């Protein structure tokens, strides 16, 4: 079941940042807020050692691959109009 949340007294600067992030990620303002909440709550629950361990494991799985900024941008735009 889904619930509705209304935010009151949202500072203009925070609204502008959220709106810019939504536009950059091609999401609605609501979807961007949900993603931010989920990410913030997920990272708050994990111990720093656990997060660092996961990052190190991911880095090892990449085999020391280095990505250039242009490669990252190309991968991010892949499949987008």
Phi, psi and omega in degrees: 000138179263154179237163178248140179231131176250129178262129179248153177058038178288120181299144181304320182295320179292319178299318180295318179296317180295318179296318179295319179295319179298317180295316181298322182268003180057049178235162171287164178299319179297314180297320179295320178297319178296317180298316179297317178296314180299316181294317180294318180287325179292316182287333179290333182276340183268138177291145180305324180295321179293318178296317180297319177299318179294320179295316179296320179296318178296316180301316179296321181294338179278353176066031178076015180298142177247136180246131176278156179304319180296323177296316180297315179298319180296318179293323180294323182272354180302128178082002177259145180291000000 
